[in-house]
Amino acid sequence: MSILYNQQALKELNTWQKKMRSKPGIFSRLSKKAQNKLNSLIPDKVHSAITATIKQMVRGVLFGATYTTSNAKPYSSLEAVEAAVQEKIKFYRNTAAAEGGVTGAGGLLLALADFPILLSIKLKLLFDIANAYGFSTKDYRERLFILHIFQLAFSSQEHRKNIYEQITQWDEKSKAIPEDIHQFDWLHFQQEYRDYIDLAKIAQLIPGIGAVVGVVVNYRLINQLGKTAINAYRMRLQERHLL
């Protein structure tokens, strides 16, 4: 059964990789224009709050230990690992949907509160997934990989292609990252991250929309993030000849 499971996983991985490498289509470009238009409707103070939240989140992931309390589990079989990962995704997906429903009904102020809460839920999910696949998030290079997965899940197709190229052969590329975490250009990373992250979620902050889309958008965002993480770590396993 595991052999058949691995074969199916490889097919799914190949399909995902082709999607990541594809050029932006007309629909993608039109969606980006629409998202930019939605951004222009959001008050500056909301944008400032979002930027501050993302900045602190990135700093926390790079320099802190907020999400690194779990130990990486020994890698067994892909089927066993991904059964556990699917349960994690289901739990966080339901949690995020419930949270989105509550905050989405509360207007702009609660919608603003939803943004950092959802970021925390997503990050906790990614750390749990990394640990399930056997990657230790105590290594800050693995925490950087997690932030790349974040961008990969919630970027325009053009930016997604660039991020995808950055995470291929990560074991080799990460050797060039400074061992001293303070040498990492986190500010530039935060700026790039801010420009592309969570455009769908930002759209919810427009008054009158949040109450309608809170549950659905949170559910879909967690689902999207989980699928992206699964294939990103499958790629890591494949590069290590474990898949």
GITA-V524221 format. One line per field, one symbol per residue. ss: DSSP state (a for helix, b for strand, c for the rest). phi: phi as a letter, one per 20 degrees, with the letter a starting at -180 (. if undefined). psi: psi as a letter, one per 40 degrees, with the letter a starting at -180 (. if undefined). A space follows every 10 residues. Layout:
ss=???
phi=???
psi=???
This chain:
ss=caaaaaaaaa aaaaaaaaaa accccaaaaa aaaaaaaaaa accaaaaaaa aaaaaaaaaa aaaccccccc cccccccaaa aaaaaaaaaa aaaaaaaaaa aaaaccaaaa aaaaaaaaaa aaaaaaaaaa aaccccccca aaaaaaaaaa aaacccaaaa aaaaaaacca aaaaaacccc aaaccaaaaa aaaaaaccaa aaacccccca aaaaaaaaaa aaaaaaaaaa aaaaaaaaac ccc
phi=.fffffffff ffffffffff efffefffff ffffffffgf eeggffgfff gfffgfffff ffddcgddfe efegfddfff fffffffffg ffffffffff ffffednfff ffffgfffgf fffffffffg ffendeefef fffffffffg fffccffffg gffgffeflf gffffefgfe gfefefffff fffffcflff fgffffgneg fedgffffgf fffffffffg fffffffffe mdc
psi=dddddddddd dddddddddd eiihaddddd ddddddddde ehiddddddd dddddddddd ddeafdefdi ihihhciddd dddddddddd dddddddddd ddddeeaddd dddddddddd dddddddddd ddeehhedhe dddddddddd dddfiidddd ddddddeifd dddedehhdh deehgddddd dddddeifdd dddeehhedd ddeddddddd dddddddddd ddddddddde fe.
